[in-house]
């Protein structure tokens, strides 16, 4: 849906097919249009294990797009495992490359929640993982080169659970991660902010 600056609806559009379709992220593009990403079950024939979901999309400096989310494809119907999905798409919608990341040893639920192209041309992904022994969940941060190859993958957690939902590159260098935590001593679910070098 598009509104004016006063919040008055200007137009709305519906996209989808059979079963269900969900929009997760939207950004205005350099040509004045919009890019939308999300999740569809339109062609999965009720198979809940072989799916991809995109949680975040950003236009890249070359006019293409980068998106992150998760994939369960090729995991042999195992719903207890998912991988972080990172995909680079050209401006015409053609996928240029696709990367999948395990948190650790092909185990656990691993999801990308936010992605950003970094100053060096690579990408930074923030998300969640249960692959490091904490079934409550840890935040997961992945830094890649311009081709999507991992330069480092790191979990951040502790007591309770942590989830990373947004990432920005800091002007002073490094990255700022925002999400939530339910660490002991807090009040149920609290805002979590972390600065990385």
N, C-alpha and C positions, 0 to 999 in steps of 0.2 A: 504494500500500500504506500502511496506517496501523498504527503500532506504539504500544505504551504507553511510559512513560518509561524502562522497562528494556530496550527494544528488542524486546520480544515482539510478534509480529504479531497484530493484532486483526482485521483484515480486508484483503482485496485485491479489486480489481475490474479487469476487462478491458473495454476499449472498442475498437471497430474494425469494419471491414468487409472487403471484398475488397482485394487488394493489401496494402499495409502502412501502419501508423499508428504514429507516434512521439510520445511525450510529452516536452516540453522544459522546462516550468516549472509549478510548482504553488504556490498560496497559500491559507491558510485565510481564509474570508470572514467578514464581520461577523455573518452569521446562523448561524455555526458550521459551515457547509458548506465546500466547497473549490472552487476554480476551477483548471482544468487547460487548458493550451494546448500546441500542438505542430504536427504535420504529418501530412497524409494524402494518399495517392494513390488513394483509393477511387473517385473519379469522373473521373480524368484520362485513362482509356483509353490508358495507356502513353505519354502525351505529357509528356516530361520538361521541356519548355521553358515551359509555361504554368502555373507553380505558385507558391503562396504558402507560406511557412513562418513560424510564430510561435515566437520563442525565449524571450520573457519576457512575463509578464502580472502586473499589479498592480491591486488594487481601488482605485478612485478615491473621493474624499470624498463624491461624490453617490450612491454605491452601485453605480455601473457599473464598467467595467473598461477598462484601456488595455493594448494589447499592441504589441510590436514584433517585427520579423523582417525578411524580405525578400520581394520579389515579382519574378517574371519575366513576369507577365501583360502582354500588349500590347507585348511587346518583339520581336515578329516572329521568334520561334523562335531568337533569338540567345542562346546559352548563355554568351557572354562578358560579358553585361551583366545586372546585377540592381539593383534599387532598394531602399532602406530603406523598409520598410512600417511605418506608424504608424496604428493603428486604435483608435477609441473605441467601446465597446460599452455599451449600457444594461444595467441590472440584469436584464432579461428576455432578454438575448442578442441584441437587435436592434442592428445596426451603426448608429451615429449619424453618424460620418464616417470617412473613410479618406484618408490622405495618403501620397504616395510621394515620396521624395527621391533625387535623383542626387547623387553626390559632386561631380561636375564635368562639365558638358557632355555629359550623357547617355552616360557611358562607364564602364567598369570594373565590378567586382563591389562592391556596396555592401550591407552587412548590418547590421541593428540586433541587438544582443546583449542589451541591458538597457534598461529604461525605468522612470522614476520620475516621479510627479506632484510638482511643485515647490511651494514655499510660496506663490508668486504664482498658483497655479492652472494654470500651464502644464505642460510636460513636458520632461524631459531624456532624451535617447537616447544611449547609448554603443554603438559598433560598430566595423566595419572597412570599409576602402575600398582599392581599387587604382586609383581614378580620378584621382589627382593625380601620376601619372608614376612612382610607385614600385611596380613590379610585385611586390615583396616584401610590400607592404601597409602601410598606415598605420592608426592609430586614427582614428575619426571620432566627433565629438560634435555633436549637434544640439539646440538649445534652441528650443522652440516656445511660442506663446501657448496659452490654454485651448482654442482651436479647432483646434490642430494646425498653425497657420501658422508657418513657420520664422522665428525672430528672428535666429538665426545658425547657420551650419554651418561647422565647422572641422576640418581634418585635423591630426593630431599624429604626427610620425614622426621621420625622420632616417635614419641608416645602419641597415641590417638591416630587420627588420619589427617592427611594433608592433600589438597587438590589444587592444581595450578590451572587457572582458567584464562589468563591474559598475560601477554609478554610485550615489553617495549625495550628498545635499545636506549640506554641512558646517554645523555650528552657528554657526561664525564667518562664514558666507557663502561662496558659491561652491560648487564641486563637487569630489568626490574620485573619481578613476577608477582602477580596478584592471584589470590584464590581464597580458600577457606580451610579452617582447621577445627578439630574438636579436641585439642590437647587438654589433658587434665589441668584443672585450675581455671579453665575458661568458662564461658557461659554457653553451653551446648555447642552451637556452631559460631565461630568467630571469623572475621576477616583476617586474612594472612597476607603479609607483604614481605617480600624477600629481595635483597639486592645481591647480584652476583658480579664478581670482578670481570 
